Structures are given as C-alpha cells and as structure tokens.
C-alpha cells in the first residue's frame, strides 16, 4: 500500500546542481566596465610648466668662435680646434687656456668612431683644469673637422 500513496517528490529523480554562467558573465563585464571607467577618471595629467631657453643661431656661432673644440676619434686620436694633438697633451693645453681666457669654454665632440672612455677622460681633464663651462656636441662631424 505504500507504493500507491507516494508523494510526487519521491517519484522525480534528484536534480544535479548547475552553475549558471550567463549571470556570471554579466557580473564580470559589469566589473570590467566599472574598472575601466574608474581608471580613466583617475588619469589626470598634472604637469609643472617649464620655460625652456630658446636657442639662437647668432649666440651659438659666437659661443663656438671663442670656445675650444676638442674632438675625439678612434685610436685615441684627438683634435684641438682642428689641430691633431695627443691625449697626453690635452691637460697642459687646458691649463694654458684656463689661464689665458677670461671665460673659458670647452666643447667636447666625437665622431662615429670615438670611444666612450676617451670622452670621459677628456671630460675629467676639463674638470680638473677648473673650467666650469663644458658642452658635449651631439651633431655629427667628420673626423678632425
């Protein structure tokens, strides 16, 4: 008699648990959109205004006229105002130039084959000579020019 009076819950097989993925995708897209909008609103560019000096062709030409140009090349070749010199001679010339010039200025240049160590050695010699105004040329020059 018990089989005649069974409840409908006992007749249906138990259902498997399912994870619904569509609401999960909706939540992930909502979080992604919120994160993107939040980070875009934080991207405020704060800058300090800087007044950069303007170069003039006449000032550059007059600076180069009375400045000493030391150019370096490969094999420890050096040029003092287009005159070939040895690296050992540069400290003596710098000291003489420092004593004779009112405002000594040095422009250190190197061609394509100049070694970094030679450039640093010349910069050290300029500093040891007590010349405060030193420039490093970034324009390309042919060797000895």
VMD Tcl script that builds the backbone (N, CA, C; Angstrom):
set m [mol new atoms 435]
animate dup $m
set s [atomselect $m all]
$s set {name element resname resid chain x y z} {
  {N N UNK 1 A 0.782 -1.196 0.000}
  {CA C UNK 1 A 0.000 0.000 0.000}
  {C C UNK 1 A 0.829 1.269 0.000}
  {N N UNK 2 A 1.977 1.124 0.400}
  {CA C UNK 2 A 2.823 2.293 0.466}
  {C C UNK 2 A 3.159 2.806 -0.932}
  {N N UNK 3 A 3.183 1.947 -1.960}
  {CA C UNK 3 A 3.508 2.389 -3.302}
  {C C UNK 3 A 2.379 3.203 -3.919}
  {N N UNK 4 A 1.162 3.035 -3.495}
  {CA C UNK 4 A 0.046 3.794 -4.036}
  {C C UNK 4 A 0.020 5.213 -3.495}
  {N N UNK 5 A 0.489 5.411 -2.317}
  {CA C UNK 5 A 0.387 6.731 -1.688}
  {C C UNK 5 A 1.743 7.468 -1.611}
  {N N UNK 6 A 2.565 7.308 -2.605}
  {CA C UNK 6 A 3.851 8.031 -2.604}
  {C C UNK 6 A 3.646 9.484 -3.044}
  {N N UNK 7 A 4.437 10.334 -2.494}
  {CA C UNK 7 A 4.335 11.752 -2.839}
  {C C UNK 7 A 5.038 12.014 -4.174}
  {N N UNK 8 A 4.677 13.093 -4.877}
  {CA C UNK 8 A 5.312 13.368 -6.164}
  {C C UNK 8 A 6.814 13.672 -6.044}
  {N N UNK 9 A 7.271 14.138 -4.907}
  {CA C UNK 9 A 8.688 14.416 -4.729}
  {C C UNK 9 A 9.518 13.156 -4.712}
  {N N UNK 10 A 8.951 12.117 -4.251}
  {CA C UNK 10 A 9.694 10.863 -4.184}
  {C C UNK 10 A 9.786 10.200 -5.546}
  {N N UNK 11 A 8.910 10.540 -6.490}
  {CA C UNK 11 A 8.915 9.909 -7.806}
  {C C UNK 11 A 9.931 10.555 -8.756}
  {N N UNK 12 A 10.233 11.837 -8.616}
  {CA C UNK 12 A 11.177 12.511 -9.520}
  {C C UNK 12 A 12.612 12.252 -9.061}
  {N N UNK 13 A 13.496 12.008 -10.005}
  {CA C UNK 13 A 14.893 11.777 -9.626}
  {C C UNK 13 A 15.521 13.093 -9.144}
  {N N UNK 14 A 16.525 13.032 -8.281}
  {CA C UNK 14 A 17.156 14.260 -7.772}
  {C C UNK 14 A 17.868 15.015 -8.919}
  {N N UNK 15 A 17.754 16.350 -8.935}
  {CA C UNK 15 A 18.368 17.176 -9.983}
  {C C UNK 15 A 19.826 17.474 -9.632}
  {N N UNK 16 A 20.646 17.550 -10.658}
  {CA C UNK 16 A 22.049 17.895 -10.455}
  {C C UNK 16 A 22.169 19.402 -10.222}
  {N N UNK 17 A 23.125 19.780 -9.430}
  {CA C UNK 17 A 23.385 21.202 -9.203}
  {C C UNK 17 A 24.072 21.780 -10.442}
  {N N UNK 18 A 23.637 22.975 -10.907}
  {CA C UNK 18 A 24.197 23.607 -12.102}
  {C C UNK 18 A 24.690 24.996 -11.752}
  {N N UNK 19 A 25.746 25.372 -12.409}
  {CA C UNK 19 A 26.240 26.741 -12.263}
  {C C UNK 19 A 25.785 27.493 -13.509}
  {N N UNK 20 A 25.015 28.526 -13.305}
  {CA C UNK 20 A 24.549 29.343 -14.416}
  {C C UNK 20 A 25.664 30.314 -14.784}
  {N N UNK 21 A 26.153 30.240 -16.002}
  {CA C UNK 21 A 27.302 31.039 -16.407}
  {C C UNK 21 A 26.894 32.401 -16.969}
  {N N UNK 22 A 25.699 32.539 -17.480}
  {CA C UNK 22 A 25.284 33.808 -18.082}
  {C C UNK 22 A 25.235 34.929 -17.044}
  {N N UNK 23 A 24.668 34.756 -15.862}
  {CA C UNK 23 A 24.749 35.837 -14.878}
  {C C UNK 23 A 26.190 36.117 -14.435}
  {N N UNK 24 A 27.033 35.076 -14.420}
  {CA C UNK 24 A 28.428 35.267 -14.057}
  {C C UNK 24 A 29.143 36.150 -15.094}
  {N N UNK 25 A 28.863 35.919 -16.378}
  {CA C UNK 25 A 29.454 36.743 -17.433}
  {C C UNK 25 A 28.978 38.182 -17.308}
  {N N UNK 26 A 27.703 38.381 -17.013}
  {CA C UNK 26 A 27.173 39.731 -16.846}
  {C C UNK 26 A 27.892 40.462 -15.711}
  {N N UNK 27 A 28.121 39.787 -14.617}
  {CA C UNK 27 A 28.791 40.406 -13.472}
  {C C UNK 27 A 30.238 40.741 -13.821}
  {N N UNK 28 A 30.919 39.855 -14.538}
  {CA C UNK 28 A 32.312 40.095 -14.909}
  {C C UNK 28 A 32.418 41.305 -15.845}
  {N N UNK 29 A 31.526 41.391 -16.837}
  {CA C UNK 29 A 31.547 42.550 -17.732}
  {C C UNK 29 A 31.220 43.833 -16.995}
  {N N UNK 30 A 30.316 43.786 -16.050}
  {CA C UNK 30 A 29.995 44.966 -15.261}
  {C C UNK 30 A 31.211 45.416 -14.456}
  {N N UNK 31 A 31.907 44.469 -13.821}
  {CA C UNK 31 A 33.098 44.819 -13.055}
  {C C UNK 31 A 34.207 45.355 -13.964}
  {N N UNK 32 A 34.364 44.758 -15.133}
  {CA C UNK 32 A 35.380 45.219 -16.075}
  {C C UNK 32 A 35.083 46.646 -16.544}
  {N N UNK 33 A 33.840 46.920 -16.906}
  {CA C UNK 33 A 33.472 48.262 -17.350}
  {C C UNK 33 A 33.649 49.270 -16.228}
  {N N UNK 34 A 33.307 48.910 -15.005}
  {CA C UNK 34 A 33.464 49.803 -13.868}
  {C C UNK 34 A 34.941 50.095 -13.629}
  {N N UNK 35 A 35.778 49.068 -13.708}
  {CA C UNK 35 A 37.209 49.244 -13.503}
  {C C UNK 35 A 37.810 50.157 -14.572}
  {N N UNK 36 A 37.435 49.956 -15.833}
  {CA C UNK 36 A 37.965 50.774 -16.925}
  {C C UNK 36 A 37.542 52.228 -16.750}
  {N N UNK 37 A 36.296 52.467 -16.471}
  {CA C UNK 37 A 35.827 53.844 -16.290}
  {C C UNK 37 A 36.481 54.498 -15.075}
  {N N UNK 38 A 36.675 53.743 -14.026}
  {CA C UNK 38 A 37.300 54.292 -12.828}
  {C C UNK 38 A 38.751 54.677 -13.090}
  {N N UNK 39 A 39.497 53.816 -13.778}
  {CA C UNK 39 A 40.904 54.131 -14.053}
  {C C UNK 39 A 41.035 55.282 -15.040}
  {N N UNK 40 A 40.111 55.410 -15.986}
  {CA C UNK 40 A 40.167 56.533 -16.911}
  {C C UNK 40 A 39.878 57.849 -16.202}
  {N N UNK 41 A 39.039 57.819 -15.206}
  {CA C UNK 41 A 38.739 59.055 -14.488}
  {C C UNK 41 A 39.901 59.468 -13.582}
  {N N UNK 42 A 40.767 58.532 -13.211}
  {CA C UNK 42 A 41.919 58.850 -12.374}
  {C C UNK 42 A 43.093 59.387 -13.171}
  {N N UNK 43 A 43.061 59.282 -14.469}
  {CA C UNK 43 A 44.198 59.626 -15.322}
  {C C UNK 43 A 44.232 61.123 -15.599}
  {N N UNK 44 A 44.433 61.914 -14.577}
  {CA C UNK 44 A 44.576 63.356 -14.735}
  {C C UNK 44 A 46.062 63.663 -14.862}
  {N N UNK 45 A 46.418 64.365 -15.899}
  {CA C UNK 45 A 47.823 64.700 -16.121}
  {C C UNK 45 A 48.110 66.013 -15.412}
  {N N UNK 46 A 49.029 65.930 -14.468}
  {CA C UNK 46 A 49.433 67.120 -13.749}
  {C C UNK 46 A 50.876 67.411 -14.133}
  {N N UNK 47 A 51.111 68.591 -14.649}
  {CA C UNK 47 A 52.439 68.941 -15.121}
  {C C UNK 47 A 52.838 70.287 -14.554}
  {N N UNK 48 A 54.129 70.443 -14.434}
  {CA C UNK 48 A 54.696 71.709 -13.983}
  {C C UNK 48 A 55.102 72.477 -15.232}
  {N N UNK 49 A 54.660 73.717 -15.384}
  {CA C UNK 49 A 55.065 74.468 -16.569}
  {C C UNK 49 A 56.561 74.803 -16.513}
  {N N UNK 50 A 57.241 74.553 -17.619}
  {CA C UNK 50 A 58.678 74.786 -17.701}
  {C C UNK 50 A 58.940 75.714 -18.883}
  {N N UNK 51 A 59.662 76.783 -18.619}
  {CA C UNK 51 A 60.065 77.690 -19.690}
  {C C UNK 51 A 61.461 77.306 -20.152}
  {N N UNK 52 A 61.541 76.667 -21.311}
  {CA C UNK 52 A 62.818 76.228 -21.850}
  {C C UNK 52 A 63.497 77.374 -22.580}
  {N N UNK 53 A 64.810 77.463 -22.487}
  {CA C UNK 53 A 65.509 78.543 -23.200}
  {C C UNK 53 A 65.454 78.310 -24.702}
  {N N UNK 54 A 65.377 79.387 -25.433}
  {CA C UNK 54 A 65.337 79.322 -26.887}
  {C C UNK 54 A 66.745 79.547 -27.429}
  {N N UNK 55 A 67.153 78.711 -28.362}
  {CA C UNK 55 A 68.480 78.837 -28.972}
  {C C UNK 55 A 68.413 79.821 -30.124}
  {N N UNK 56 A 69.458 80.577 -30.282}
  {CA C UNK 56 A 69.545 81.475 -31.428}
  {C C UNK 56 A 70.809 81.152 -32.199}
  {N N UNK 57 A 70.757 81.325 -33.481}
  {CA C UNK 57 A 71.894 80.972 -34.332}
  {C C UNK 57 A 73.093 81.869 -34.051}
  {N N UNK 58 A 72.868 83.140 -33.743}
  {CA C UNK 58 A 73.995 84.044 -33.501}
  {C C UNK 58 A 74.697 83.727 -32.190}
  {N N UNK 59 A 73.926 83.352 -31.165}
  {CA C UNK 59 A 74.548 83.011 -29.882}
  {C C UNK 59 A 75.374 81.741 -30.007}
  {N N UNK 60 A 74.879 80.775 -30.746}
  {CA C UNK 60 A 75.617 79.522 -30.916}
  {C C UNK 60 A 76.891 79.763 -31.701}
  {N N UNK 61 A 76.835 80.630 -32.700}
  {CA C UNK 61 A 78.030 80.895 -33.502}
  {C C UNK 61 A 79.073 81.640 -32.686}
  {N N UNK 62 A 78.660 82.617 -31.869}
  {CA C UNK 62 A 79.635 83.365 -31.078}
  {C C UNK 62 A 80.218 82.505 -29.962}
  {N N UNK 63 A 79.412 81.579 -29.423}
  {CA C UNK 63 A 79.943 80.682 -28.397}
  {C C UNK 63 A 81.007 79.762 -28.973}
  {N N UNK 64 A 80.784 79.288 -30.191}
  {CA C UNK 64 A 81.726 78.343 -30.773}
  {C C UNK 64 A 82.992 79.051 -31.238}
  {N N UNK 65 A 82.909 80.345 -31.539}
  {CA C UNK 65 A 84.082 81.060 -32.035}
  {C C UNK 65 A 85.172 81.171 -30.979}
  {N N UNK 66 A 84.810 81.480 -29.724}
  {CA C UNK 66 A 85.838 81.646 -28.704}
  {C C UNK 66 A 85.957 80.432 -27.789}
  {N N UNK 67 A 85.200 79.386 -28.047}
  {CA C UNK 67 A 85.305 78.160 -27.254}
  {C C UNK 67 A 86.311 77.215 -27.905}
  {N N UNK 68 A 86.960 76.433 -27.089}
  {CA C UNK 68 A 87.890 75.429 -27.595}
  {C C UNK 68 A 87.087 74.178 -27.926}
  {N N UNK 69 A 87.306 73.630 -29.108}
  {CA C UNK 69 A 86.640 72.404 -29.534}
  {C C UNK 69 A 87.652 71.274 -29.449}
  {N N UNK 70 A 87.338 70.300 -28.603}
  {CA C UNK 70 A 88.173 69.099 -28.502}
  {C C UNK 70 A 87.372 67.974 -29.120}
  {N N UNK 71 A 87.874 67.457 -30.230}
  {CA C UNK 71 A 87.182 66.367 -30.905}
  {C C UNK 71 A 87.986 65.090 -30.771}
  {N N UNK 72 A 87.283 63.995 -30.539}
  {CA C UNK 72 A 87.932 62.701 -30.331}
  {C C UNK 72 A 87.531 61.746 -31.442}
  {N N UNK 73 A 88.451 60.843 -31.738}
  {CA C UNK 73 A 88.198 59.837 -32.752}
  {C C UNK 73 A 88.773 58.509 -32.266}
  {N N UNK 74 A 88.787 57.512 -33.137}
  {CA C UNK 74 A 89.269 56.191 -32.726}
  {C C UNK 74 A 90.786 56.196 -32.559}
  {N N UNK 75 A 91.294 55.225 -31.841}
  {CA C UNK 75 A 92.736 55.095 -31.635}
  {C C UNK 75 A 93.319 56.226 -30.813}
  {N N UNK 76 A 92.557 56.794 -29.897}
  {CA C UNK 76 A 92.990 57.905 -29.043}
  {C C UNK 76 A 93.454 59.113 -29.858}
  {N N UNK 77 A 92.885 59.299 -31.037}
  {CA C UNK 77 A 93.178 60.489 -31.838}
  {C C UNK 77 A 92.333 61.636 -31.303}
  {N N UNK 78 A 92.961 62.793 -31.124}
  {CA C UNK 78 A 92.257 63.965 -30.612}
  {C C UNK 78 A 92.632 65.172 -31.454}
  {N N UNK 79 A 91.716 66.131 -31.506}
  {CA C UNK 79 A 91.934 67.362 -32.255}
  {C C UNK 79 A 91.592 68.533 -31.353}
  {N N UNK 80 A 92.498 69.524 -31.293}
  {CA C UNK 80 A 92.294 70.753 -30.517}
  {C C UNK 80 A 92.059 71.851 -31.543}
  {N N UNK 81 A 90.821 72.287 -31.664}
  {CA C UNK 81 A 90.447 73.269 -32.691}
  {C C UNK 81 A 90.978 72.858 -34.066}
  {N N UNK 82 A 90.705 71.633 -34.469}
  {CA C UNK 82 A 91.064 71.021 -35.759}
  {C C UNK 82 A 92.545 70.701 -35.896}
  {N N UNK 83 A 93.331 70.913 -34.863}
  {CA C UNK 83 A 94.757 70.601 -34.895}
  {C C UNK 83 A 94.977 69.260 -34.188}
  {N N UNK 84 A 95.612 68.293 -34.843}
  {CA C UNK 84 A 95.819 67.000 -34.190}
  {C C UNK 84 A 96.738 67.129 -32.971}
  {N N UNK 85 A 96.301 66.544 -31.853}
  {CA C UNK 85 A 97.088 66.522 -30.620}
  {C C UNK 85 A 96.958 65.133 -30.004}
  {N N UNK 86 A 97.855 64.843 -29.057}
  {CA C UNK 86 A 97.737 63.583 -28.332}
  {C C UNK 86 A 96.899 63.808 -27.067}
  {N N UNK 87 A 96.355 62.753 -26.541}
  {CA C UNK 87 A 95.552 62.872 -25.322}
  {C C UNK 87 A 96.393 63.325 -24.134}
  {N N UNK 88 A 97.700 62.995 -24.125}
  {CA C UNK 88 A 98.586 63.409 -23.036}
  {C C UNK 88 A 98.842 64.917 -23.066}
  {N N UNK 89 A 98.671 65.542 -24.214}
  {CA C UNK 89 A 98.932 66.968 -24.364}
  {C C UNK 89 A 97.729 67.823 -23.929}
  {N N UNK 90 A 96.555 67.239 -23.881}
  {CA C UNK 90 A 95.325 67.998 -23.589}
  {C C UNK 90 A 95.337 68.647 -22.208}
  {N N UNK 91 A 95.782 67.994 -21.120}
  {CA C UNK 91 A 95.770 68.678 -19.812}
  {C C UNK 91 A 96.615 69.951 -19.791}
  {N N UNK 92 A 97.782 69.939 -20.443}
  {CA C UNK 92 A 98.651 71.125 -20.476}
  {C C UNK 92 A 97.992 72.254 -21.272}
  {N N UNK 93 A 97.372 71.904 -22.394}
  {CA C UNK 93 A 96.689 72.915 -23.199}
  {C C UNK 93 A 95.488 73.497 -22.450}
  {N N UNK 94 A 94.769 72.633 -21.710}
  {CA C UNK 94 A 93.621 73.128 -20.940}
  {C C UNK 94 A 94.064 74.104 -19.852}
  {N N UNK 95 A 95.169 73.805 -19.182}
  {CA C UNK 95 A 95.676 74.699 -18.135}
  {C C UNK 95 A 96.093 76.041 -18.734}
  {N N UNK 96 A 96.759 76.011 -19.886}
  {CA C UNK 96 A 97.168 77.251 -20.538}
  {C C UNK 96 A 95.950 78.037 -21.014}
  {N N UNK 97 A 94.946 77.344 -21.524}
  {CA C UNK 97 A 93.732 78.003 -21.985}
  {C C UNK 97 A 92.977 78.615 -20.809}
  {N N UNK 98 A 92.942 77.915 -19.698}
  {CA C UNK 98 A 92.259 78.431 -18.490}
  {C C UNK 98 A 92.936 79.705 -17.994}
  {N N UNK 99 A 94.256 79.750 -18.064}
  {CA C UNK 99 A 94.996 80.924 -17.598}
  {C C UNK 99 A 94.843 82.115 -18.542}
  {N N UNK 100 A 94.665 81.856 -19.831}
  {CA C UNK 100 A 94.642 82.955 -20.800}
  {C C UNK 100 A 93.243 83.487 -21.102}
  {N N UNK 101 A 92.210 82.704 -20.923}
  {CA C UNK 101 A 90.855 83.126 -21.297}
  {C C UNK 101 A 90.113 83.686 -20.093}
  {N N UNK 102 A 89.315 84.734 -20.333}
  {CA C UNK 102 A 88.512 85.319 -19.253}
  {C C UNK 102 A 87.351 84.397 -18.879}
  {N N UNK 103 A 86.675 83.876 -19.894}
  {CA C UNK 103 A 85.574 82.925 -19.669}
  {C C UNK 103 A 85.850 81.685 -20.504}
  {N N UNK 104 A 86.633 80.771 -19.991}
  {CA C UNK 104 A 86.981 79.592 -20.799}
  {C C UNK 104 A 85.773 78.674 -20.991}
  {N N UNK 105 A 85.601 78.225 -22.210}
  {CA C UNK 105 A 84.534 77.284 -22.555}
  {C C UNK 105 A 85.109 76.191 -23.427}
  {N N UNK 106 A 84.654 74.956 -23.176}
  {CA C UNK 106 A 85.157 73.815 -23.919}
  {C C UNK 106 A 83.972 73.074 -24.515}
  {N N UNK 107 A 84.101 72.711 -25.779}
  {CA C UNK 107 A 83.114 71.900 -26.476}
  {C C UNK 107 A 83.768 70.566 -26.794}
  {N N UNK 108 A 83.258 69.489 -26.211}
  {CA C UNK 108 A 83.800 68.156 -26.446}
  {C C UNK 108 A 82.943 67.490 -27.503}
  {N N UNK 109 A 83.590 66.996 -28.520}
  {CA C UNK 109 A 82.895 66.378 -29.641}
  {C C UNK 109 A 83.551 65.049 -29.958}
  {N N UNK 110 A 82.821 64.195 -30.598}
  {CA C UNK 110 A 83.372 62.915 -31.012}
  {C C UNK 110 A 82.766 62.487 -32.321}
  {N N UNK 111 A 83.547 61.805 -33.141}
  {CA C UNK 111 A 82.984 61.313 -34.393}
  {C C UNK 111 A 82.397 59.920 -34.171}
  {N N UNK 112 A 82.044 59.267 -35.253}
  {CA C UNK 112 A 81.385 57.957 -35.155}
  {C C UNK 112 A 82.265 56.890 -34.520}
  {N N UNK 113 A 83.562 57.065 -34.584}
  {CA C UNK 113 A 84.473 56.027 -34.092}
  {C C UNK 113 A 85.079 56.340 -32.738}
  {N N UNK 114 A 84.648 57.428 -32.104}
  {CA C UNK 114 A 85.210 57.818 -30.805}
  {C C UNK 114 A 84.808 56.817 -29.734}
  {N N UNK 115 A 85.732 56.540 -28.833}
  {CA C UNK 115 A 85.472 55.616 -27.733}
  {C C UNK 115 A 84.964 56.385 -26.514}
  {N N UNK 116 A 84.052 55.769 -25.806}
  {CA C UNK 116 A 83.448 56.401 -24.640}
  {C C UNK 116 A 84.499 56.719 -23.578}
  {N N UNK 117 A 85.449 55.841 -23.384}
  {CA C UNK 117 A 86.478 56.055 -22.375}
  {C C UNK 117 A 87.311 57.296 -22.648}
  {N N UNK 118 A 87.604 57.569 -23.917}
  {CA C UNK 118 A 88.372 58.765 -24.275}
  {C C UNK 118 A 87.578 60.024 -23.982}
  {N N UNK 119 A 86.294 59.994 -24.251}
  {CA C UNK 119 A 85.441 61.156 -23.986}
  {C C UNK 119 A 85.386 61.437 -22.485}
  {N N UNK 120 A 85.241 60.400 -21.691}
  {CA C UNK 120 A 85.185 60.571 -20.237}
  {C C UNK 120 A 86.527 61.076 -19.711}
  {N N UNK 121 A 87.615 60.581 -20.261}
  {CA C UNK 121 A 88.944 61.034 -19.838}
  {C C UNK 121 A 89.120 62.529 -20.120}
  {N N UNK 122 A 88.670 62.991 -21.283}
  {CA C UNK 122 A 88.782 64.417 -21.619}
  {C C UNK 122 A 87.863 65.240 -20.719}
  {N N UNK 123 A 86.661 64.761 -20.447}
  {CA C UNK 123 A 85.758 65.482 -19.541}
  {C C UNK 123 A 86.366 65.596 -18.141}
  {N N UNK 124 A 87.032 64.551 -17.683}
  {CA C UNK 124 A 87.718 64.609 -16.386}
  {C C UNK 124 A 88.849 65.625 -16.399}
  {N N UNK 125 A 89.590 65.673 -17.489}
  {CA C UNK 125 A 90.694 66.640 -17.586}
  {C C UNK 125 A 90.173 68.080 -17.600}
  {N N UNK 126 A 89.042 68.306 -18.254}
  {CA C UNK 126 A 88.441 69.647 -18.265}
  {C C UNK 126 A 88.011 70.030 -16.859}
  {N N UNK 127 A 87.434 69.088 -16.136}
  {CA C UNK 127 A 87.012 69.351 -14.748}
  {C C UNK 127 A 88.220 69.617 -13.865}
  {N N UNK 128 A 89.278 68.829 -14.022}
  {CA C UNK 128 A 90.490 69.028 -13.221}
  {C C UNK 128 A 91.172 70.359 -13.546}
  {N N UNK 129 A 91.019 70.842 -14.771}
  {CA C UNK 129 A 91.609 72.132 -15.146}
  {C C UNK 129 A 90.825 73.292 -14.547}
  {N N UNK 130 A 89.638 73.021 -14.013}
  {CA C UNK 130 A 88.848 74.071 -13.378}
  {C C UNK 130 A 88.011 74.882 -14.344}
  {N N UNK 131 A 87.676 74.307 -15.481}
  {CA C UNK 131 A 86.845 75.005 -16.468}
  {C C UNK 131 A 85.390 74.606 -16.215}
  {N N UNK 132 A 84.552 75.554 -15.771}
  {CA C UNK 132 A 83.181 75.174 -15.398}
  {C C UNK 132 A 82.220 75.042 -16.581}
  {N N UNK 133 A 82.521 75.669 -17.697}
  {CA C UNK 133 A 81.602 75.669 -18.828}
  {C C UNK 133 A 82.038 74.629 -19.849}
  {N N UNK 134 A 81.349 73.484 -19.834}
  {CA C UNK 134 A 81.679 72.379 -20.729}
  {C C UNK 134 A 80.406 71.971 -21.464}
  {N N UNK 135 A 80.519 71.778 -22.764}
  {CA C UNK 135 A 79.399 71.316 -23.576}
  {C C UNK 135 A 79.817 70.051 -24.301}
  {N N UNK 136 A 78.829 69.200 -24.557}
  {CA C UNK 136 A 79.071 67.993 -25.336}
  {C C UNK 136 A 78.260 68.124 -26.614}
  {N N UNK 137 A 78.945 68.068 -27.733}
  {CA C UNK 137 A 78.269 68.245 -29.017}
  {C C UNK 137 A 77.563 66.964 -29.420}
  {N N UNK 138 A 76.351 67.108 -29.891}
  {CA C UNK 138 A 75.580 65.946 -30.327}
  {C C UNK 138 A 75.432 65.894 -31.840}
  {N N UNK 139 A 75.855 66.926 -32.546}
  {CA C UNK 139 A 75.779 66.925 -34.007}
  {C C UNK 139 A 76.930 66.105 -34.581}
  {N N UNK 140 A 76.711 65.542 -35.753}
  {CA C UNK 140 A 77.734 64.720 -36.394}
  {C C UNK 140 A 78.750 65.617 -37.073}
  {N N UNK 141 A 80.016 65.319 -36.836}
  {CA C UNK 141 A 81.120 65.976 -37.542}
  {C C UNK 141 A 82.019 64.920 -38.117}
  {N N UNK 142 A 82.603 65.214 -39.247}
  {CA C UNK 142 A 83.607 64.307 -39.793}
  {C C UNK 142 A 84.857 64.400 -38.925}
  {N N UNK 143 A 85.683 63.395 -38.966}
  {CA C UNK 143 A 86.865 63.347 -38.116}
  {C C UNK 143 A 87.792 64.515 -38.404}
  {N N UNK 144 A 88.182 65.258 -37.353}
  {CA C UNK 144 A 89.114 66.369 -37.482}
  {C C UNK 144 A 88.502 67.676 -37.942}
  {N N UNK 145 A 87.184 67.748 -38.061}
  {CA C UNK 145 A 86.528 68.979 -38.568}
  {C C UNK 145 A 86.034 69.849 -37.447}
}
mol reanalyze $m
mol bondsrecalc $m
mol representation Tube
mol addrep $m
